[in-house]
Amino acid sequence: MFVEIGQGNMNWPLILEAAEKAGVKYYVVEQDTGDTLESMKISADYLKTLVK
């Protein structure tokens, strides 16, 4: 099932922590279903809650 970031069962704080430790510089989000702009907003709004 495809859902926006923060809406499913993946542990995004842990994923992002591991990505940072690995030196990831850029992140790409792909959404295959639904309204693309609304999906991006939902994902971005969730990610903003994780910013320290």
mmCIF entry with sequence, helices, sheets and N, C-alpha, C, O atoms, coordinates in Angstrom:
data_MODEL
# 
_entry.id   MODEL 
# 
_entity.id                         1 
_entity.type                       polymer 
_entity.pdbx_number_of_molecules   1 
# 
_entity_poly.entity_id                      1 
_entity_poly.type                           'polypeptide(L)' 
_entity_poly.nstd_linkage                   no 
_entity_poly.nstd_monomer                   no 
_entity_poly.pdbx_seq_one_letter_code       MFVEIGQGNMNWPLILEAAEKAGVKYYVVEQDTGDTLESMKISADYLKTLVK 
_entity_poly.pdbx_seq_one_letter_code_can   MFVEIGQGNMNWPLILEAAEKAGVKYYVVEQDTGDTLESMKISADYLKTLVK 
_entity_poly.pdbx_strand_id                 A 
# 
loop_
_entity_poly_seq.entity_id 
_entity_poly_seq.num 
_entity_poly_seq.mon_id 
_entity_poly_seq.hetero 
1 1  MET n 
1 2  PHE n 
1 3  VAL n 
1 4  GLU n 
1 5  ILE n 
1 6  GLY n 
1 7  GLN n 
1 8  GLY n 
1 9  ASN n 
1 10 MET n 
1 11 ASN n 
1 12 TRP n 
1 13 PRO n 
1 14 LEU n 
1 15 ILE n 
1 16 LEU n 
1 17 GLU n 
1 18 ALA n 
1 19 ALA n 
1 20 GLU n 
1 21 LYS n 
1 22 ALA n 
1 23 GLY n 
1 24 VAL n 
1 25 LYS n 
1 26 TYR n 
1 27 TYR n 
1 28 VAL n 
1 29 VAL n 
1 30 GLU n 
1 31 GLN n 
1 32 ASP n 
1 33 THR n 
1 34 GLY n 
1 35 ASP n 
1 36 THR n 
1 37 LEU n 
1 38 GLU n 
1 39 SER n 
1 40 MET n 
1 41 LYS n 
1 42 ILE n 
1 43 SER n 
1 44 ALA n 
1 45 ASP n 
1 46 TYR n 
1 47 LEU n 
1 48 LYS n 
1 49 THR n 
1 50 LEU n 
1 51 VAL n 
1 52 LYS n 
# 
_struct_asym.id          A 
_struct_asym.entity_id   1 
# 
loop_
_struct_conf.conf_type_id 
_struct_conf.id 
_struct_conf.pdbx_PDB_helix_id 
_struct_conf.beg_label_comp_id 
_struct_conf.beg_label_asym_id 
_struct_conf.beg_label_seq_id 
_struct_conf.pdbx_beg_PDB_ins_code 
_struct_conf.end_label_comp_id 
_struct_conf.end_label_asym_id 
_struct_conf.end_label_seq_id 
_struct_conf.pdbx_end_PDB_ins_code 
_struct_conf.beg_auth_comp_id 
_struct_conf.beg_auth_asym_id 
_struct_conf.beg_auth_seq_id 
_struct_conf.end_auth_comp_id 
_struct_conf.end_auth_asym_id 
_struct_conf.end_auth_seq_id 
_struct_conf.pdbx_PDB_helix_class 
_struct_conf.details 
_struct_conf.pdbx_PDB_helix_length 
HELX_P HELX_P1 AA1 TRP A 12 ? LYS A 21 ? TRP A 12 LYS A 21 1 ? 10 
HELX_P HELX_P2 AA2 THR A 36 ? LEU A 50 ? THR A 36 LEU A 50 1 ? 15 
# 
_struct_conf_type.id          HELX_P 
_struct_conf_type.criteria    ? 
_struct_conf_type.reference   ? 
# 
loop_
_atom_site.group_PDB 
_atom_site.id 
_atom_site.type_symbol 
_atom_site.label_atom_id 
_atom_site.label_alt_id 
_atom_site.label_comp_id 
_atom_site.label_asym_id 
_atom_site.label_entity_id 
_atom_site.label_seq_id 
_atom_site.pdbx_PDB_ins_code 
_atom_site.Cartn_x 
_atom_site.Cartn_y 
_atom_site.Cartn_z 
_atom_site.occupancy 
_atom_site.B_iso_or_equiv 
_atom_site.pdbx_formal_charge 
_atom_site.auth_seq_id 
_atom_site.auth_comp_id 
_atom_site.auth_asym_id 
_atom_site.auth_atom_id 
_atom_site.pdbx_PDB_model_num 
ATOM 1   N N  . MET A 1 1  ? 0.840  -1.166 0.000  1.00 0.00 ? 1  MET A N  1 
ATOM 2   C CA . MET A 1 1  ? 0.000  0.000  0.000  1.00 0.00 ? 1  MET A CA 1 
ATOM 3   C C  . MET A 1 1  ? 0.897  1.246  0.000  1.00 0.00 ? 1  MET A C  1 
ATOM 4   O O  . MET A 1 1  ? 1.863  1.319  0.759  1.00 0.00 ? 1  MET A O  1 
ATOM 5   N N  . PHE A 1 2  ? 0.577  2.205  -0.840 1.00 0.00 ? 2  PHE A N  1 
ATOM 6   C CA . PHE A 1 2  ? 1.332  3.450  -0.920 1.00 0.00 ? 2  PHE A CA 1 
ATOM 7   C C  . PHE A 1 2  ? 0.653  4.513  -0.066 1.00 0.00 ? 2  PHE A C  1 
ATOM 8   O O  . PHE A 1 2  ? -0.543 4.766  -0.209 1.00 0.00 ? 2  PHE A O  1 
ATOM 9   N N  . VAL A 1 3  ? 1.422  5.129  0.817  1.00 0.00 ? 3  VAL A N  1 
ATOM 10  C CA . VAL A 1 3  ? 0.913  6.229  1.641  1.00 0.00 ? 3  VAL A CA 1 
ATOM 11  C C  . VAL A 1 3  ? 1.999  7.292  1.736  1.00 0.00 ? 3  VAL A C  1 
ATOM 12  O O  . VAL A 1 3  ? 3.156  7.048  1.394  1.00 0.00 ? 3  VAL A O  1 
ATOM 13  N N  . GLU A 1 4  ? 1.618  8.454  2.197  1.00 0.00 ? 4  GLU A N  1 
ATOM 14  C CA . GLU A 1 4  ? 2.561  9.534  2.355  1.00 0.00 ? 4  GLU A CA 1 
ATOM 15  C C  . GLU A 1 4  ? 3.509  9.245  3.517  1.00 0.00 ? 4  GLU A C  1 
ATOM 16  O O  . GLU A 1 4  ? 3.222  8.421  4.386  1.00 0.00 ? 4  GLU A O  1 
ATOM 17  N N  . ILE A 1 5  ? 4.644  9.944  3.509  1.00 0.00 ? 5  ILE A N  1 
ATOM 18  C CA . ILE A 1 5  ? 5.617  9.788  4.589  1.00 0.00 ? 5  ILE A CA 1 
ATOM 19  C C  . ILE A 1 5  ? 4.942  10.148 5.911  1.00 0.00 ? 5  ILE A C  1 
ATOM 20  O O  . ILE A 1 5  ? 4.296  11.188 6.035  1.00 0.00 ? 5  ILE A O  1 
ATOM 21  N N  . GLY A 1 6  ? 5.106  9.265  6.893  1.00 0.00 ? 6  GLY A N  1 
ATOM 22  C CA . GLY A 1 6  ? 4.524  9.486  8.212  1.00 0.00 ? 6  GLY A CA 1 
ATOM 23  C C  . GLY A 1 6  ? 3.134  8.906  8.380  1.00 0.00 ? 6  GLY A C  1 
ATOM 24  O O  . GLY A 1 6  ? 2.587  8.911  9.483  1.00 0.00 ? 6  GLY A O  1 
ATOM 25  N N  . GLN A 1 7  ? 2.556  8.403  7.293  1.00 0.00 ? 7  GLN A N  1 
ATOM 26  C CA . GLN A 1 7  ? 1.199  7.861  7.359  1.00 0.00 ? 7  GLN A CA 1 
ATOM 27  C C  . GLN A 1 7  ? 1.167  6.332  7.441  1.00 0.00 ? 7  GLN A C  1 
ATOM 28  O O  . GLN A 1 7  ? 0.120  5.736  7.692  1.00 0.00 ? 7  GLN A O  1 
ATOM 29  N N  . GLY A 1 8  ? 2.311  5.716  7.229  1.00 0.00 ? 8  GLY A N  1 
ATOM 30  C CA . GLY A 1 8  ? 2.364  4.260  7.231  1.00 0.00 ? 8  GLY A CA 1 
ATOM 31  C C  . GLY A 1 8  ? 3.041  3.727  8.480  1.00 0.00 ? 8  GLY A C  1 
ATOM 32  O O  . GLY A 1 8  ? 2.961  4.329  9.550  1.00 0.00 ? 8  GLY A O  1 
ATOM 33  N N  . ASN A 1 9  ? 3.714  2.584  8.332  1.00 0.00 ? 9  ASN A N  1 
ATOM 34  C CA . ASN A 1 9  ? 4.307  1.930  9.496  1.00 0.00 ? 9  ASN A CA 1 
ATOM 35  C C  . ASN A 1 9  ? 5.838  1.951  9.494  1.00 0.00 ? 9  ASN A C  1 
ATOM 36  O O  . ASN A 1 9  ? 6.467  1.223  10.262 1.00 0.00 ? 9  ASN A O  1 
ATOM 37  N N  . MET A 1 10 ? 6.440  2.784  8.635  1.00 0.00 ? 10 MET A N  1 
ATOM 38  C CA . MET A 1 10 ? 7.899  2.877  8.607  1.00 0.00 ? 10 MET A CA 1 
ATOM 39  C C  . MET A 1 10 ? 8.377  3.844  9.688  1.00 0.00 ? 10 MET A C  1 
ATOM 40  O O  . MET A 1 10 ? 7.730  4.856  9.958  1.00 0.00 ? 10 MET A O  1 
ATOM 41  N N  . ASN A 1 11 ? 9.502  3.528  10.296 1.00 0.00 ? 11 ASN A N  1 
ATOM 42  C CA . ASN A 1 11 ? 10.060 4.334  11.377 1.00 0.00 ? 11 ASN A CA 1 
ATOM 43  C C  . ASN A 1 11 ? 10.938 5.433  10.770 1.00 0.00 ? 11 ASN A C  1 
ATOM 44  O O  . ASN A 1 11 ? 12.159 5.292  10.704 1.00 0.00 ? 11 ASN A O  1 
ATOM 45  N N  . TRP A 1 12 ? 10.316 6.517  10.332 1.00 0.00 ? 12 TRP A N  1 
ATOM 46  C CA . TRP A 1 12 ? 11.037 7.584  9.638  1.00 0.00 ? 12 TRP A CA 1 
ATOM 47  C C  . TRP A 1 12 ? 12.118 8.241  10.482 1.00 0.00 ? 12 TRP A C  1 
ATOM 48  O O  . TRP A 1 12 ? 13.189 8.523  9.943  1.00 0.00 ? 12 TRP A O  1 
ATOM 49  N N  . PRO A 1 13 ? 11.915 8.502  11.752 1.00 0.00 ? 13 PRO A N  1 
ATOM 50  C CA . PRO A 1 13 ? 13.022 9.077  12.525 1.00 0.00 ? 13 PRO A CA 1 
ATOM 51  C C  . PRO A 1 13 ? 14.270 8.193  12.484 1.00 0.00 ? 13 PRO A C  1 
ATOM 52  O O  . PRO A 1 13 ? 15.382 8.701  12.337 1.00 0.00 ? 13 PRO A O  1 
ATOM 53  N N  . LEU A 1 14 ? 14.098 6.895  12.612 1.00 0.00 ? 14 LEU A N  1 
ATOM 54  C CA . LEU A 1 14 ? 15.233 5.968  12.576 1.00 0.00 ? 14 LEU A CA 1 
ATOM 55  C C  . LEU A 1 14 ? 15.842 5.903  11.173 1.00 0.00 ? 14 LEU A C  1 
ATOM 56  O O  . LEU A 1 14 ? 17.064 5.876  11.028 1.00 0.00 ? 14 LEU A O  1 
ATOM 57  N N  . ILE A 1 15 ? 15.003 5.878  10.155 1.00 0.00 ? 15 ILE A N  1 
ATOM 58  C CA . ILE A 1 15 ? 15.482 5.848  8.768  1.00 0.00 ? 15 ILE A CA 1 
ATOM 59  C C  . ILE A 1 15 ? 16.308 7.092  8.463  1.00 0.00 ? 15 ILE A C  1 
ATOM 60  O O  . ILE A 1 15 ? 17.391 6.998  7.885  1.00 0.00 ? 15 ILE A O  1 
ATOM 61  N N  . LEU A 1 16 ? 15.796 8.256  8.851  1.00 0.00 ? 16 LEU A N  1 
ATOM 62  C CA . LEU A 1 16 ? 16.508 9.499  8.572  1.00 0.00 ? 16 LEU A CA 1 
ATOM 63  C C  . LEU A 1 16 ? 17.803 9.600  9.365  1.00 0.00 ? 16 LEU A C  1 
ATOM 64  O O  . LEU A 1 16 ? 18.790 10.144 8.869  1.00 0.00 ? 16 LEU A O  1 
ATOM 65  N N  . GLU A 1 17 ? 17.812 9.088  10.578 1.00 0.00 ? 17 GLU A N  1 
ATOM 66  C CA . GLU A 1 17 ? 19.031 9.062  11.386 1.00 0.00 ? 17 GLU A CA 1 
ATOM 67  C C  . GLU A 1 17 ? 20.098 8.205  10.710 1.00 0.00 ? 17 GLU A C  1 
ATOM 68  O O  . GLU A 1 17 ? 21.258 8.607  10.625 1.00 0.00 ? 17 GLU A O  1 
ATOM 69  N N  . ALA A 1 18 ? 19.710 7.031  10.232 1.00 0.00 ? 18 ALA A N  1 
ATOM 70  C CA . ALA A 1 18 ? 20.651 6.140  9.552  1.00 0.00 ? 18 ALA A CA 1 
ATOM 71  C C  . ALA A 1 18 ? 21.150 6.770  8.252  1.00 0.00 ? 18 ALA A C  1 
ATOM 72  O O  . ALA A 1 18 ? 22.327 6.650  7.911  1.00 0.00 ? 18 ALA A O  1 
ATOM 73  N N  . ALA A 1 19 ? 20.260 7.436  7.534  1.00 0.00 ? 19 ALA A N  1 
ATOM 74  C CA . ALA A 1 19 ? 20.654 8.099  6.289  1.00 0.00 ? 19 ALA A CA 1 
ATOM 75  C C  . ALA A 1 19 ? 21.668 9.203  6.562  1.00 0.00 ? 19 ALA A C  1 
ATOM 76  O O  . ALA A 1 19 ? 22.640 9.355  5.823  1.00 0.00 ? 19 ALA A O  1 
ATOM 77  N N  . GLU A 1 20 ? 21.443 9.967  7.616  1.00 0.00 ? 20 GLU A N  1 
ATOM 78  C CA . GLU A 1 20 ? 22.377 11.042 7.972  1.00 0.00 ? 20 GLU A CA 1 
ATOM 79  C C  . GLU A 1 20 ? 23.749 10.469 8.314  1.00 0.00 ? 20 GLU A C  1 
ATOM 80  O O  . GLU A 1 20 ? 24.775 10.994 7.880  1.00 0.00 ? 20 GLU A O  1 
ATOM 81  N N  . LYS A 1 21 ? 23.760 9.392  9.093  1.00 0.00 ? 21 LYS A N  1 
ATOM 82  C CA . LYS A 1 21 ? 25.030 8.749  9.458  1.00 0.00 ? 21 LYS A CA 1 
ATOM 83  C C  . LYS A 1 21 ? 25.758 8.200  8.241  1.00 0.00 ? 21 LYS A C  1 
ATOM 84  O O  . LYS A 1 21 ? 26.987 8.145  8.213  1.00 0.00 ? 21 LYS A O  1 
ATOM 85  N N  . ALA A 1 22 ? 24.981 7.790  7.223  1.00 0.00 ? 22 ALA A N  1 
ATOM 86  C CA . ALA A 1 22 ? 25.573 7.240  6.005  1.00 0.00 ? 22 ALA A CA 1 
ATOM 87  C C  . ALA A 1 22 ? 26.020 8.332  5.040  1.00 0.00 ? 22 ALA A C  1 
ATOM 88  O O  . ALA A 1 22 ? 26.640 8.041  4.017  1.00 0.00 ? 22 ALA A O  1 
ATOM 89  N N  . GLY A 1 23 ? 25.709 9.590  5.360  1.00 0.00 ? 23 GLY A N  1 
ATOM 90  C CA . GLY A 1 23 ? 26.144 10.693 4.518  1.00 0.00 ? 23 GLY A CA 1 
ATOM 91  C C  . GLY A 1 23 ? 25.210 11.044 3.377  1.00 0.00 ? 23 GLY A C  1 
ATOM 92  O O  . GLY A 1 23 ? 25.625 11.688 2.414  1.00 0.00 ? 23 GLY A O  1 
ATOM 93  N N  . VAL A 1 24 ? 23.970 10.636 3.470  1.00 0.00 ? 24 VAL A N  1 
ATOM 94  C CA . VAL A 1 24 ? 23.004 10.971 2.422  1.00 0.00 ? 24 VAL A CA 1 
ATOM 95  C C  . VAL A 1 24 ? 22.849 12.484 2.327  1.00 0.00 ? 24 VAL A C  1 
ATOM 96  O O  . VAL A 1 24 ? 22.655 13.158 3.338  1.00 0.00 ? 24 VAL A O  1 
ATOM 97  N N  . LYS A 1 25 ? 22.935 13.019 1.099  1.00 0.00 ? 25 LYS A N  1 
ATOM 98  C CA . LYS A 1 25 ? 22.830 14.459 0.889  1.00 0.00 ? 25 LYS A CA 1 
ATOM 99  C C  . LYS A 1 25 ? 21.459 14.863 0.357  1.00 0.00 ? 25 LYS A C  1 
ATOM 100 O O  . LYS A 1 25 ? 20.970 15.951 0.663  1.00 0.00 ? 25 LYS A O  1 
ATOM 101 N N  . TYR A 1 26 ? 20.844 14.003 -0.428 1.00 0.00 ? 26 TYR A N  1 
ATOM 102 C CA . TYR A 1 26 ? 19.576 14.340 -1.074 1.00 0.00 ? 26 TYR A CA 1 
ATOM 103 C C  . TYR A 1 26 ? 18.578 13.207 -0.867 1.00 0.00 ? 26 TYR A C  1 
ATOM 104 O O  . TYR A 1 26 ? 18.945 12.033 -0.824 1.00 0.00 ? 26 TYR A O  1 
ATOM 105 N N  . TYR A 1 27 ? 17.320 13.584 -0.743 1.00 0.00 ? 27 TYR A N  1 
ATOM 106 C CA . TYR A 1 27 ? 16.242 12.606 -0.574 1.00 0.00 ? 27 TYR A CA 1 
ATOM 107 C C  . TYR A 1 27 ? 15.225 12.823 -1.685 1.00 0.00 ? 27 TYR A C  1 
ATOM 108 O O  . TYR A 1 27 ? 14.945 13.962 -2.058 1.00 0.00 ? 27 TYR A O  1 
ATOM 109 N N  . VAL A 1 28 ? 14.681 11.752 -2.206 1.00 0.00 ? 28 VAL A N  1 
ATOM 110 C CA . VAL A 1 28 ? 13.672 11.830 -3.253 1.00 0.00 ? 28 VAL A CA 1 
ATOM 111 C C  . VAL A 1 28 ? 12.462 11.042 -2.789 1.00 0.00 ? 28 VAL A C  1 
ATOM 112 O O  . VAL A 1 28 ? 12.583 9.915  -2.309 1.00 0.00 ? 28 VAL A O  1 
ATOM 113 N N  . VAL A 1 29 ? 11.299 11.647 -2.938 1.00 0.00 ? 29 VAL A N  1 
ATOM 114 C CA . VAL A 1 29 ? 10.060 10.979 -2.571 1.00 0.00 ? 29 VAL A CA 1 
ATOM 115 C C  . VAL A 1 29 ? 9.242  10.739 -3.827 1.00 0.00 ? 29 VAL A C  1 
ATOM 116 O O  . VAL A 1 29 ? 9.043  11.654 -4.627 1.00 0.00 ? 29 VAL A O  1 
ATOM 117 N N  . GLU A 1 30 ? 8.771  9.521  -4.001 1.00 0.00 ? 30 GLU A N  1 
ATOM 118 C CA . GLU A 1 30 ? 7.923  9.182  -5.139 1.00 0.00 ? 30 GLU A CA 1 
ATOM 119 C C  . GLU A 1 30 ? 6.560  8.765  -4.605 1.00 0.00 ? 30 GLU A C  1 
ATOM 120 O O  . GLU A 1 30 ? 6.471  7.989  -3.653 1.00 0.00 ? 30 GLU A O  1 
ATOM 121 N N  . GLN A 1 31 ? 5.521  9.271  -5.207 1.00 0.00 ? 31 GLN A N  1 
ATOM 122 C CA . GLN A 1 31 ? 4.160  8.887  -4.823 1.00 0.00 ? 31 GLN A CA 1 
ATOM 123 C C  . GLN A 1 31 ? 3.436  8.452  -6.089 1.00 0.00 ? 31 GLN A C  1 
ATOM 124 O O  . GLN A 1 31 ? 3.301  9.234  -7.030 1.00 0.00 ? 31 GLN A O  1 
ATOM 125 N N  . ASP A 1 32 ? 2.972  7.207  -6.114 1.00 0.00 ? 32 ASP A N  1 
ATOM 126 C CA . ASP A 1 32 ? 2.374  6.640  -7.318 1.00 0.00 ? 32 ASP A CA 1 
ATOM 127 C C  . ASP A 1 32 ? 0.864  6.815  -7.416 1.00 0.00 ? 32 ASP A C  1 
ATOM 128 O O  . ASP A 1 32 ? 0.279  6.583  -8.474 1.00 0.00 ? 32 ASP A O  1 
ATOM 129 N N  . THR A 1 33 ? 0.239  7.216  -6.338 1.00 0.00 ? 33 THR A N  1 
ATOM 130 C CA . THR A 1 33 ? -1.223 7.306  -6.370 1.00 0.00 ? 33 THR A CA 1 
ATOM 131 C C  . THR A 1 33 ? -1.683 8.627  -5.766 1.00 0.00 ? 33 THR A C  1 
ATOM 132 O O  . THR A 1 33 ? -0.939 9.278  -5.032 1.00 0.00 ? 33 THR A O  1 
ATOM 133 N N  . GLY A 1 34 ? -2.908 9.013  -6.079 1.00 0.00 ? 34 GLY A N  1 
ATOM 134 C CA . GLY A 1 34 ? -3.518 10.186 -5.459 1.00 0.00 ? 34 GLY A CA 1 
ATOM 135 C C  . GLY A 1 34 ? -3.072 11.501 -6.061 1.00 0.00 ? 34 GLY A C  1 
ATOM 136 O O  . GLY A 1 34 ? -2.425 11.535 -7.108 1.00 0.00 ? 34 GLY A O  1 
ATOM 137 N N  . ASP A 1 35 ? -3.421 12.573 -5.394 1.00 0.00 ? 35 ASP A N  1 
ATOM 138 C CA . ASP A 1 35 ? -3.096 13.937 -5.797 1.00 0.00 ? 35 ASP A CA 1 
ATOM 139 C C  . ASP A 1 35 ? -1.645 14.221 -5.434 1.00 0.00 ? 35 ASP A C  1 
ATOM 140 O O  . ASP A 1 35 ? -1.293 14.260 -4.255 1.00 0.00 ? 35 ASP A O  1 
ATOM 141 N N  . THR A 1 36 ? -0.806 14.416 -6.441 1.00 0.00 ? 36 THR A N  1 
ATOM 142 C CA . THR A 1 36 ? 0.631  14.571 -6.229 1.00 0.00 ? 36 THR A CA 1 
ATOM 143 C C  . THR A 1 36 ? 0.967  15.745 -5.310 1.00 0.00 ? 36 THR A C  1 
ATOM 144 O O  . THR A 1 36 ? 1.759  15.594 -4.380 1.00 0.00 ? 36 THR A O  1 
ATOM 145 N N  . LEU A 1 37 ? 0.377  16.903 -5.559 1.00 0.00 ? 37 LEU A N  1 
ATOM 146 C CA . LEU A 1 37 ? 0.697  18.071 -4.737 1.00 0.00 ? 37 LEU A CA 1 
ATOM 147 C C  . LEU A 1 37 ? 0.219  17.902 -3.304 1.00 0.00 ? 37 LEU A C  1 
ATOM 148 O O  . LEU A 1 37 ? 0.921  18.281 -2.366 1.00 0.00 ? 37 LEU A O  1 
ATOM 149 N N  . GLU A 1 38 ? -0.960 17.341 -3.130 1.00 0.00 ? 38 GLU A N  1 
ATOM 150 C CA . GLU A 1 38 ? -1.459 17.103 -1.769 1.00 0.00 ? 38 GLU A CA 1 
ATOM 151 C C  . GLU A 1 38 ? -0.573 16.083 -1.054 1.00 0.00 ? 38 GLU A C  1 
ATOM 152 O O  . GLU A 1 38 ? -0.296 16.232 0.137  1.00 0.00 ? 38 GLU A O  1 
ATOM 153 N N  . SER A 1 39 ? -0.128 15.051 -1.767 1.00 0.00 ? 39 SER A N  1 
ATOM 154 C CA . SER A 1 39 ? 0.776  14.049 -1.191 1.00 0.00 ? 39 SER A CA 1 
ATOM 155 C C  . SER A 1 39 ? 2.076  14.685 -0.735 1.00 0.00 ? 39 SER A C  1 
ATOM 156 O O  . SER A 1 39 ? 2.570  14.394 0.354  1.00 0.00 ? 39 SER A O  1 
ATOM 157 N N  . MET A 1 40 ? 2.631  15.559 -1.576 1.00 0.00 ? 40 MET A N  1 
ATOM 158 C CA . MET A 1 40 ? 3.876  16.222 -1.206 1.00 0.00 ? 40 MET A CA 1 
ATOM 159 C C  . MET A 1 40 ? 3.683  17.081 0.034  1.00 0.00 ? 40 MET A C  1 
ATOM 160 O O  . MET A 1 40 ? 4.565  17.126 0.891  1.00 0.00 ? 40 MET A O  1 
ATOM 161 N N  . LYS A 1 41 ? 2.560  17.756 0.145  1.00 0.00 ? 41 LYS A N  1 
ATOM 162 C CA . LYS A 1 41 ? 2.283  18.592 1.311  1.00 0.00 ? 41 LYS A CA 1 
ATOM 163 C C  . LYS A 1 41 ? 2.177  17.752 2.575  1.00 0.00 ? 41 LYS A C  1 
ATOM 164 O O  . LYS A 1 41 ? 2.739  18.115 3.608  1.00 0.00 ? 41 LYS A O  1 
ATOM 165 N N  . ILE A 1 42 ? 1.469  16.643 2.506  1.00 0.00 ? 42 ILE A N  1 
ATOM 166 C CA . ILE A 1 42 ? 1.318  15.763 3.671  1.00 0.00 ? 42 ILE A CA 1 
ATOM 167 C C  . ILE A 1 42 ? 2.679  15.247 4.125  1.00 0.00 ? 42 ILE A C  1 
ATOM 168 O O  . ILE A 1 42 ? 2.996  15.272 5.314  1.00 0.00 ? 42 ILE A O  1 
ATOM 169 N N  . SER A 1 43 ? 3.485  14.778 3.167  1.00 0.00 ? 43 SER A N  1 
ATOM 170 C CA . SER A 1 43 ? 4.813  14.259 3.495  1.00 0.00 ? 43 SER A CA 1 
ATOM 171 C C  . SER A 1 43 ? 5.703  15.354 4.060  1.00 0.00 ? 43 SER A C  1 
ATOM 172 O O  . SER A 1 43 ? 6.385  15.139 5.062  1.00 0.00 ? 43 SER A O  1 
ATOM 173 N N  . ALA A 1 44 ? 5.707  16.530 3.428  1.00 0.00 ? 44 ALA A N  1 
ATOM 174 C CA . ALA A 1 44 ? 6.543  17.641 3.889  1.00 0.00 ? 44 ALA A CA 1 
ATOM 175 C C  . ALA A 1 44 ? 6.123  18.103 5.277  1.00 0.00 ? 44 ALA A C  1 
ATOM 176 O O  . ALA A 1 44 ? 6.972  18.371 6.127  1.00 0.00 ? 44 ALA A O  1 
ATOM 177 N N  . ASP A 1 45 ? 4.823  18.199 5.509  1.00 0.00 ? 45 ASP A N  1 
ATOM 178 C CA . ASP A 1 45 ? 4.337  18.622 6.828  1.00 0.00 ? 45 ASP A CA 1 
ATOM 179 C C  . ASP A 1 45 ? 4.793  17.650 7.914  1.00 0.00 ? 45 ASP A C  1 
ATOM 180 O O  . ASP A 1 45 ? 5.175  18.070 9.006  1.00 0.00 ? 45 ASP A O  1 
ATOM 181 N N  . TYR A 1 46 ? 4.754  16.357 7.615  1.00 0.00 ? 46 TYR A N  1 
ATOM 182 C CA . TYR A 1 46 ? 5.210  15.365 8.594  1.00 0.00 ? 46 TYR A CA 1 
ATOM 183 C C  . TYR A 1 46 ? 6.711  15.508 8.841  1.00 0.00 ? 46 TYR A C  1 
ATOM 184 O O  . TYR A 1 46 ? 7.160  15.517 9.987  1.00 0.00 ? 46 TYR A O  1 
ATOM 185 N N  . LEU A 1 47 ? 7.488  15.619 7.754  1.00 0.00 ? 47 LEU A N  1 
ATOM 186 C CA . LEU A 1 47 ? 8.929  15.725 7.909  1.00 0.00 ? 47 LEU A CA 1 
ATOM 187 C C  . LEU A 1 47 ? 9.317  16.963 8.716  1.00 0.00 ? 47 LEU A C  1 
ATOM 188 O O  . LEU A 1 47 ? 10.288 16.931 9.473  1.00 0.00 ? 47 LEU A O  1 
ATOM 189 N N  . LYS A 1 48 ? 8.578  18.032 8.560  1.00 0.00 ? 48 LYS A N  1 
ATOM 190 C CA . LYS A 1 48 ? 8.859  19.254 9.339  1.00 0.00 ? 48 LYS A CA 1 
ATOM 191 C C  . LYS A 1 48 ? 8.702  19.007 10.835 1.00 0.00 ? 48 LYS A C  1 
ATOM 192 O O  . LYS A 1 48 ? 9.358  19.677 11.633 1.00 0.00 ? 48 LYS A O  1 
ATOM 193 N N  . THR A 1 49 ? 7.851  18.065 11.237 1.00 0.00 ? 49 THR A N  1 
ATOM 194 C CA . THR A 1 49 ? 7.688  17.770 12.663 1.00 0.00 ? 49 THR A CA 1 
ATOM 195 C C  . THR A 1 49 ? 8.911  17.063 13.235 1.00 0.00 ? 49 THR A C  1 
ATOM 196 O O  . THR A 1 49 ? 9.092  17.022 14.452 1.00 0.00 ? 49 THR A O  1 
ATOM 197 N N  . LEU A 1 50 ? 9.748  16.507 12.365 1.00 0.00 ? 50 LEU A N  1 
ATOM 198 C CA . LEU A 1 50 ? 10.931 15.774 12.812 1.00 0.00 ? 50 LEU A CA 1 
ATOM 199 C C  . LEU A 1 50 ? 12.170 16.649 12.907 1.00 0.00 ? 50 LEU A C  1 
ATOM 200 O O  . LEU A 1 50 ? 13.182 16.228 13.466 1.00 0.00 ? 50 LEU A O  1 
ATOM 201 N N  . VAL A 1 51 ? 12.104 17.853 12.374 1.00 0.00 ? 51 VAL A N  1 
ATOM 202 C CA . VAL A 1 51 ? 13.243 18.762 12.395 1.00 0.00 ? 51 VAL A CA 1 
ATOM 203 C C  . VAL A 1 51 ? 13.474 19.271 13.798 1.00 0.00 ? 51 VAL A C  1 
ATOM 204 O O  . VAL A 1 51 ? 12.548 19.724 14.471 1.00 0.00 ? 51 VAL A O  1 
ATOM 205 N N  . LYS A 1 52 ? 14.703 19.193 14.226 1.00 0.00 ? 52 LYS A N  1 
ATOM 206 C CA . LYS A 1 52 ? 15.059 19.602 15.589 1.00 0.00 ? 52 LYS A CA 1 
ATOM 207 C C  . LYS A 1 52 ? 15.354 21.075 15.643 1.00 0.00 ? 52 LYS A C  1 
ATOM 208 O O  . LYS A 1 52 ? 15.673 21.602 16.709 1.00 0.00 ? 52 LYS A O  1 
# 
